[in-house]
Amino acid sequence: MASTDAILAARLATEAGALLLALRRDHDPASGTQVLRDAGDRAAQGFLAGALAAQRPGDAVLSEEAPDTAVRPAARRVWIVDPLDGTREFGEGRDDWAVHVALWQDGDLAAGAVALPGLDTTLTSDPAPVLPTPNRDRTGAPRIAVSRSRPPAAAERAAEALGAELVPIGSAGFKAGAVVRGEVDAYVHAGGQYEWDSAAPVAVARAAGLHTSRLDGSPLRYNQADPYLPDLLIARPELAAALLAAVAEPARSA
């Protein structure tokens, strides 16, 4: 039976996603995509903040869309949320955006859910996803999810070392979800993120049996005083060692 915190995370992520889909359906295109993006951030933040205050009034919250507090790093239980991960994709009418809800408790991630409203799917840490056989093309080449606009040099090195294909995908949660769902084999990120970008995806990925770490192989740590967490690797366990070796290499000069 799933824990009550995991059930709550999944429910809140799913309901926030449904709210965002309805908001997008009702949006007047004449007002522009920035108006929609801003409205989405506000609506999802307001919903999650209100629901967590009602359901877990004693817990702290770290959110992309709300001011941080000085007492949060010392709290025993902290909800780490990204109300709308992939604001640009949401505003463009794409499917590759997400809602993140995670719980950090007593030193580590304890529960997490990533809603993928465009797929009518929510991935949760409990019950854990079953990791499927990877969905590779007939060449059998591994697939690595990267940013749509700026794939990091580390990912390019990894692709060269493994003979892998780089797959541009929108939001961080959708990239991580693609690994969990077997659409790609790894997600390599460098160049800047915050805890809310990866907490829920990492909780789900760990539950599915995937490797999760910094690009140097060190652990991902959450509820830090500074929530900046600049790089990330989520990968099928059989590829993790090769990927870590590849991303650790300095860029070769021509």
C-alpha positions in Angstrom: 0.0 0.0 0.0 1.4 3.4 -1.0 2.3 5.8 1.8 -0.1 8.6 2.6 2.6 11.2 1.7 3.1 9.5 -1.7 -0.6 9.4 -2.3 -0.9 13.0 -1.4 2.0 14.0 -3.7 0.4 12.1 -6.6 -3.0 13.6 -6.0 -1.8 17.2 -5.8 0.5 16.9 -8.8 -2.4 15.4 -10.9 -4.9 18.0 -9.8 -2.5 20.8 -10.4 -1.9 19.4 -13.9 -5.7 19.2 -14.6 -6.0 22.8 -13.5 -3.3 23.9 -15.9 -4.9 22.0 -18.8 -8.2 23.7 -18.1 -6.5 27.1 -17.9 -4.8 26.5 -21.3 -8.1 25.4 -22.9 -9.8 28.6 -21.7 -6.9 30.9 -22.7 -7.6 33.6 -25.3 -4.7 33.3 -27.8 -5.0 37.0 -28.5 -3.6 37.8 -25.0 -0.3 36.1 -25.9 1.7 33.1 -24.5 3.4 35.1 -21.8 0.1 35.9 -20.2 -0.7 32.2 -20.2 2.6 31.2 -18.7 2.3 33.7 -15.9 -1.3 32.6 -15.2 -0.2 29.0 -15.1 2.6 29.7 -12.7 0.2 31.6 -10.4 -2.6 29.2 -10.6 -0.6 26.0 -9.9 1.4 27.7 -7.1 -1.8 28.9 -5.4 -3.4 25.5 -5.6 -0.4 23.6 -4.3 0.4 26.1 -1.5 -3.2 26.1 -0.3 -3.5 22.3 -0.5 -0.2 21.7 1.4 -1.2 24.3 4.1 -4.5 22.5 4.6 -3.2 18.9 4.4 0.3 19.2 6.0 0.1 22.4 8.0 3.3 21.7 10.0 5.5 21.1 7.0 7.8 23.6 5.3 7.6 24.2 1.5 10.3 25.1 -1.0 8.8 26.2 -4.3 10.1 27.9 -7.4 7.2 30.3 -7.3 7.3 31.4 -3.7 9.8 33.2 -1.4 12.1 30.9 0.6 12.3 31.2 4.3 15.2 31.1 6.7 13.6 28.3 8.8 13.1 25.9 5.9 16.6 24.3 5.9 16.2 23.3 9.6 12.7 21.8 9.1 12.3 18.0 9.5 9.8 17.7 6.6 9.9 19.9 3.5 7.7 19.7 0.4 9.8 20.6 -2.7 7.5 21.6 -5.6 7.7 23.0 -9.1 4.1 24.1 -9.9 4.8 24.3 -13.6 8.0 22.7 -14.9 8.4 23.7 -18.5 6.5 27.0 -18.6 7.6 27.6 -22.2 6.4 24.3 -23.4 3.1 24.8 -21.6 2.6 28.2 -23.2 3.5 26.8 -26.7 0.7 24.1 -26.4 3.2 21.3 -26.2 2.9 18.1 -24.1 6.4 18.0 -22.6 5.9 19.9 -19.4 5.2 18.6 -15.8 4.1 19.3 -12.3 6.5 18.2 -9.5 5.6 17.5 -5.9 8.2 15.8 -3.6 8.7 15.4 0.1 12.1 15.6 1.8 12.2 14.1 5.3 14.9 13.5 7.8 17.8 13.9 5.4 16.5 12.4 2.1 13.7 12.4 -0.4 10.8 10.4 1.0 8.1 10.6 -1.7 7.6 12.2 -5.0 5.2 12.5 -8.0 5.6 13.9 -11.5 2.4 14.7 -13.3 2.7 14.6 -17.1 -0.7 16.2 -17.9 -0.1 16.1 -21.7 0.1 12.3 -21.5 -2.7 12.0 -18.8 -0.1 10.2 -16.6 1.4 10.7 -13.2 4.5 8.9 -12.2 4.9 8.2 -8.5 7.6 6.9 -6.1 5.0 4.6 -4.3 3.9 2.4 -5.9 7.1 2.5 -7.8 7.1 2.5 -11.6 8.2 -0.7 -13.3 11.2 0.1 -15.5 10.4 -1.2 -19.1 12.7 -2.5 -21.7 14.3 0.6 -23.4 12.6 1.8 -26.6 15.6 1.9 -28.9 15.6 2.0 -32.7 16.9 -0.9 -34.8 20.5 0.2 -34.3 20.2 -0.4 -30.6 21.9 2.9 -29.9 21.2 4.4 -26.4 19.2 7.6 -26.3 20.0 10.5 -24.0 17.4 13.2 -23.2 18.8 16.8 -23.4 17.5 20.3 -23.5 15.6 21.4 -26.6 17.7 24.6 -26.9 21.1 24.0 -25.4 22.3 20.4 -25.0 25.3 20.4 -22.6 28.8 19.6 -23.8 28.8 16.8 -21.2 25.9 15.1 -23.0 27.6 15.5 -26.3 30.7 13.8 -24.9 28.6 11.0 -23.5 26.8 10.5 -26.8 30.2 10.3 -28.6 31.6 7.8 -26.1 28.5 5.5 -26.1 27.5 6.0 -29.7 24.2 7.4 -28.4 21.5 9.6 -29.9 20.7 12.9 -28.3 16.9 13.4 -28.0 15.7 17.0 -27.4 12.8 17.1 -24.9 11.2 20.0 -23.0 11.0 20.2 -19.2 13.2 18.5 -16.7 10.4 16.4 -15.3 9.4 15.2 -18.8 13.0 14.2 -19.6 13.3 12.3 -16.3 9.9 10.8 -17.1 11.1 9.6 -20.5 13.8 7.6 -18.8 11.3 6.1 -16.3 9.0 5.2 -19.2 11.7 3.6 -21.3 11.6 6.2 -24.1 15.2 7.2 -23.5 18.1 5.6 -21.5 19.4 8.6 -19.7 19.0 12.3 -18.9 22.1 14.4 -18.7 21.9 18.0 -17.5 24.6 20.6 -16.8 24.5 24.4 -16.6 22.1 25.1 -13.8 19.1 23.8 -12.0 17.5 24.2 -8.6 16.2 21.6 -6.1 12.6 21.9 -7.3 13.7 21.0 -10.9 14.8 17.6 -9.9 13.5 16.5 -6.4 10.3 14.8 -7.6 11.8 13.3 -10.7 14.7 11.9 -8.7 12.4 10.4 -6.1 10.4 8.7 -8.9 13.6 7.6 -10.7 15.1 6.1 -7.6 12.0 4.2 -6.9 12.1 2.7 -10.4 15.7 1.5 -9.8 17.4 4.1 -11.9 20.8 5.7 -11.2 20.6 9.3 -9.9 23.6 11.5 -9.1 25.5 14.7 -9.8 27.7 14.5 -13.0 30.7 13.8 -10.8 29.0 10.8 -9.3 28.4 12.5 -5.9 24.9 12.3 -4.3 22.1 14.7 -5.0 21.4 16.5 -1.8 18.1 18.3 -1.1 16.8 20.9 1.4 20.1 22.7 1.4 20.4 26.4 2.5 21.2 27.2 -1.1 18.8 25.3 -3.3 21.0 25.6 -6.4 21.8 22.1 -7.8 23.6 22.7 -11.1 23.9 19.3 -12.7 22.2 15.9 -12.8 22.4 12.4 -14.2 19.4 10.0 -14.3 20.2 6.8 -16.2 19.5 3.1 -16.5 21.9 1.4 -14.0 23.7 -0.6 -16.7 24.8 2.6 -18.4 25.6 4.7 -15.4 29.3 3.9 -15.1 30.0 4.5 -18.7 28.0 7.8 -18.7 29.8 9.0 -15.5 33.2 8.3 -17.1 32.2 10.1 -20.3 30.7 13.2 -18.7 33.7 13.6 -16.3 36.2 13.9 -19.2 37.2 17.5 -20.1 36.2 18.6 -23.5 38.9 17.5 -26.0 40.7 20.2 -28.0 40.5 19.9 -31.8 
